[in-house]
């Protein structure tokens, strides 16, 4: 199977850490709004696309069921304390699951890979968009596909199951410990084998006040210079040798700390970038 670029493009969105259920996550709707706005403002009327979300919060919740049961027992008769404990377990569990190669993380990666290949089997051009901890799953799956000789055959982009990657508010630029465990190990970036001219595009958006990017909940802003953002500093050296092109984009939202972390979904520059990546 190969990509037919005449077919409607497909944008697959991978969400971040959540405390809600899959059915309540609306990241796909938010990306669709950004794309519609970009198309309208650029007066593009002849392009078709679909947006779908990859949801895995229910899988995380199932893996955390025992710990939440214990939290309920410990906080019996104290509903507020129980609610706080459940939220902490949910959020912390999602972080550790995404950052470490647990069996739950392996299951999530396998399902995301299945969704990507389902789109590829239909001959659809695919743009992968991910937020926060979802950027880890997305990068891992892209690398798994690049390691498979059936895909990413050099300059023949019709053999690429993923045509580009957009990350937002990613912790991939961090190297830090959580509860004494190193959780944000640097990922190995696979090469596009035998590519001489084609380059796999990776655009990363970050807010300097986003604690998931900086690793500091209320600390100093992310230091950045004109040449590189946090992901570029960690992954940039030698990346072009693998036929990837990583570009960081610092954004502002008027919000600080955790509120800054959820504002990417409404940033119009991200919609413009996706438009350019698909049809520029």
C-alpha positions as CSV (number, residue, x, y, z in Angstrom):
1,X,0.0,0.0,0.0
2,X,1.2,3.5,-0.8
3,X,-0.2,7.0,-0.1
4,X,-2.5,8.6,-2.7
5,X,-2.0,12.3,-2.1
6,X,-5.2,13.1,-4.1
7,X,-7.2,11.6,-1.2
8,X,-8.4,13.8,1.7
9,X,-5.6,14.3,4.3
10,X,-5.9,12.7,7.7
11,X,-4.9,14.4,11.0
12,X,-4.5,12.0,14.0
13,X,-4.5,13.7,17.4
14,X,-2.9,12.2,20.5
15,X,-4.1,13.7,23.8
16,X,-2.2,14.5,27.0
17,X,-2.5,13.4,30.6
18,X,-6.2,13.4,31.6
19,X,-8.5,12.8,34.6
20,X,-11.6,12.3,32.5
21,X,-12.8,9.5,30.3
22,X,-12.2,9.0,26.6
23,X,-15.6,10.1,25.6
24,X,-15.1,13.5,27.2
25,X,-11.8,14.4,25.5
26,X,-12.2,16.9,22.7
27,X,-8.7,17.3,21.3
28,X,-9.7,16.2,17.8
29,X,-12.5,18.9,17.7
30,X,-10.1,21.6,18.8
31,X,-7.6,20.7,16.0
32,X,-10.5,20.6,13.5
33,X,-11.4,24.2,14.5
34,X,-7.7,25.3,14.1
35,X,-7.6,23.8,10.6
36,X,-10.9,25.3,9.5
37,X,-9.7,28.7,10.7
38,X,-6.4,28.3,8.8
39,X,-8.2,27.3,5.6
40,X,-10.6,30.2,5.8
41,X,-8.0,32.8,6.7
42,X,-5.8,31.6,3.8
43,X,-8.7,31.4,1.4
44,X,-8.1,27.8,0.7
45,X,-11.4,26.1,-0.4
46,X,-10.4,23.1,-2.4
47,X,-8.7,20.9,0.3
48,X,-10.4,18.1,2.1
49,X,-9.3,16.6,5.4
50,X,-10.5,14.4,8.3
51,X,-9.5,14.7,12.0
52,X,-9.7,11.8,14.5
53,X,-8.5,11.4,18.0
54,X,-6.5,8.6,19.5
55,X,-7.8,8.1,23.1
56,X,-6.2,6.0,25.7
57,X,-7.3,7.4,29.0
58,X,-9.6,4.5,29.7
59,X,-6.6,2.1,29.3
60,X,-4.7,4.2,31.9
61,X,-7.7,4.2,34.2
62,X,-8.0,0.4,34.0
63,X,-4.3,0.0,34.9
64,X,-4.7,2.3,37.9
65,X,-7.9,0.6,39.2
66,X,-6.2,-1.2,42.1
67,X,-4.5,2.0,43.4
68,X,-7.8,3.9,43.2
69,X,-9.5,1.2,45.1
70,X,-6.9,1.5,47.8
71,X,-7.3,5.3,47.8
72,X,-11.1,4.9,48.2
73,X,-10.6,2.6,51.2
74,X,-8.0,4.9,52.8
75,X,-10.3,8.0,52.4
76,X,-13.5,6.3,53.4
77,X,-15.9,8.9,54.8
78,X,-13.7,11.7,53.5
79,X,-15.1,12.5,50.0
80,X,-12.9,15.5,49.4
81,X,-9.7,13.7,50.4
82,X,-10.8,10.7,48.2
83,X,-11.3,13.0,45.2
84,X,-7.9,14.5,45.6
85,X,-6.2,11.1,46.0
86,X,-7.9,9.8,42.9
87,X,-6.8,12.8,40.9
88,X,-3.2,12.5,42.1
89,X,-3.1,8.7,41.3
90,X,-4.6,9.4,37.9
91,X,-2.2,12.1,36.9
92,X,1.0,10.6,38.4
93,X,0.1,7.2,37.0
94,X,-0.3,8.7,33.5
95,X,3.1,10.4,33.7
96,X,4.9,7.2,34.8
97,X,3.1,5.1,32.3
98,X,4.0,7.4,29.4
99,X,7.6,8.0,30.4
100,X,8.5,4.4,31.2
101,X,8.1,1.3,29.1
102,X,5.4,-0.3,31.2
103,X,3.1,-3.0,29.8
104,X,0.3,-0.3,29.6
105,X,2.5,2.0,27.6
106,X,3.3,-0.9,25.2
107,X,-0.4,-1.5,24.8
108,X,-1.0,2.2,24.1
109,X,1.8,2.3,21.5
110,X,0.5,-0.8,19.8
111,X,-3.0,0.7,19.5
112,X,-1.7,4.0,18.2
113,X,0.5,2.2,15.6
114,X,-2.6,0.2,14.6
115,X,-4.5,3.5,14.0
116,X,-1.6,5.0,11.9
117,X,-1.4,1.8,9.8
118,X,-5.2,1.7,9.3
119,X,-5.0,5.2,7.8
120,X,-2.0,4.1,5.7
121,X,-3.9,1.1,4.4
122,X,-6.5,3.5,3.0
123,X,-3.8,5.4,1.2
124,X,-4.3,8.6,3.4
125,X,-1.7,11.3,3.9
126,X,-1.3,11.4,7.7
127,X,-0.2,14.2,10.0
128,X,0.4,13.2,13.6
129,X,-0.3,15.9,16.2
130,X,0.3,15.3,19.9
131,X,0.1,17.2,23.2
132,X,2.1,16.8,26.4
133,X,2.7,13.2,27.4
134,X,1.0,12.1,24.1
135,X,4.1,13.4,22.3
136,X,6.1,10.5,23.8
137,X,3.8,7.9,22.4
138,X,3.7,9.6,19.0
139,X,7.5,9.8,18.7
140,X,7.9,6.2,19.8
141,X,5.5,5.0,17.2
142,X,7.1,7.0,14.4
143,X,10.4,5.5,15.3
144,X,8.9,2.0,15.4
145,X,7.6,2.5,11.9
146,X,10.9,3.8,10.7
147,X,12.6,0.7,12.0
148,X,10.3,-1.5,9.8
149,X,11.7,-2.1,6.4
150,X,8.2,-2.0,4.8
151,X,7.8,1.7,5.5
152,X,9.7,4.9,5.0
153,X,11.6,3.7,1.9
154,X,14.0,6.6,1.4
155,X,12.8,9.4,-0.8
156,X,9.5,7.7,-1.8
157,X,7.2,9.6,0.5
158,X,4.3,7.5,-0.6
159,X,5.7,4.7,1.6
160,X,5.7,7.0,4.7
161,X,2.8,6.1,7.0
162,X,3.3,9.5,8.7
163,X,4.0,12.5,6.6
164,X,4.9,14.9,9.5
165,X,4.7,15.4,13.2
166,X,3.6,18.4,15.4
167,X,4.2,18.3,19.1
168,X,2.9,20.8,21.6
169,X,3.9,21.3,25.3
170,X,6.1,18.3,25.2
171,X,8.3,17.0,28.1
172,X,10.6,15.3,25.6
173,X,13.2,18.1,26.1
174,X,13.5,17.2,29.8
175,X,15.8,14.8,31.6
176,X,14.4,14.5,35.1
177,X,13.6,12.2,38.0
178,X,10.1,11.4,39.3
179,X,9.9,9.6,42.7
180,X,13.5,8.6,42.3
181,X,13.0,7.1,38.8
182,X,14.5,8.5,35.6
183,X,11.4,9.0,33.5
184,X,12.2,11.2,30.6
185,X,15.1,9.3,29.0
186,X,16.2,10.6,25.6
187,X,14.5,8.7,22.8
188,X,16.5,7.2,19.9
189,X,15.5,8.8,16.6
190,X,15.6,6.4,13.7
191,X,16.9,7.3,10.3
192,X,14.8,7.5,7.1
193,X,16.7,4.8,5.4
194,X,18.4,5.6,2.1
195,X,16.8,9.0,1.8
196,X,18.9,11.5,-0.1
197,X,16.6,14.4,-0.4
198,X,13.3,13.8,1.5
199,X,13.2,15.1,5.1
200,X,10.7,14.1,7.8
201,X,9.3,17.3,9.3
202,X,8.9,17.7,13.1
203,X,7.6,21.0,14.4
204,X,7.5,21.5,18.2
205,X,5.5,24.3,19.9
206,X,6.3,25.3,23.4
207,X,5.4,28.1,25.9
208,X,8.3,29.2,28.0
209,X,6.0,29.3,31.1
210,X,4.7,25.8,30.5
211,X,5.8,23.7,33.5
212,X,5.6,20.4,31.4
213,X,8.2,21.9,29.1
214,X,10.4,23.5,31.8
215,X,10.0,20.8,34.5
216,X,9.3,23.4,37.1
217,X,5.7,24.0,38.3
218,X,6.2,27.6,39.4
219,X,9.9,28.1,38.5
220,X,11.8,30.1,36.0
221,X,10.7,30.2,32.4
222,X,12.4,28.0,29.9
223,X,15.7,29.5,28.7
224,X,15.6,29.9,25.0
225,X,17.8,31.6,22.4
226,X,17.3,32.5,18.8
227,X,18.7,29.2,17.6
228,X,17.1,26.4,19.6
229,X,14.3,25.5,21.9
230,X,14.4,22.7,24.5
231,X,13.7,19.8,22.1
232,X,16.2,21.2,19.6
233,X,18.9,21.4,22.2
234,X,18.3,17.8,23.2
235,X,17.6,16.2,19.9
236,X,18.9,18.7,17.3
237,X,22.6,17.7,17.2
238,X,23.0,15.2,14.4
239,X,19.3,15.0,13.7
240,X,19.6,16.1,10.1
241,X,21.9,13.1,9.5
242,X,18.8,10.9,10.1
243,X,16.8,12.9,7.5
244,X,14.6,14.6,10.2
245,X,14.1,18.3,10.4
246,X,13.2,19.5,13.9
247,X,12.1,23.1,14.3
248,X,11.0,24.6,17.6
249,X,8.5,27.5,17.9
250,X,8.1,29.5,21.0
251,X,4.5,30.7,21.6
252,X,2.8,33.0,24.1
253,X,-0.8,32.9,25.3
254,X,-1.1,35.4,28.1
255,X,-1.4,32.5,30.6
256,X,1.1,31.1,33.1
257,X,2.1,27.7,34.4
258,X,-0.5,25.0,34.0
259,X,-2.9,27.3,32.2
260,X,-0.2,27.9,29.6
261,X,0.0,24.2,29.1
262,X,-3.5,23.9,27.8
263,X,-3.6,26.9,25.5
264,X,-1.8,25.4,22.4
265,X,-5.2,24.1,21.1
266,X,-6.4,27.6,20.3
267,X,-3.1,29.0,18.8
268,X,-3.8,29.9,15.2
269,X,-0.1,29.6,14.2
270,X,-0.4,25.9,14.8
271,X,-3.3,25.7,12.4
272,X,-1.3,27.6,9.8
273,X,1.7,25.2,10.2
274,X,-0.5,22.1,9.7
275,X,-2.0,23.7,6.6
276,X,1.5,24.3,5.2
277,X,2.8,20.8,6.2
278,X,-0.1,19.1,4.4
279,X,-0.4,21.2,1.2
280,X,2.3,23.8,1.3
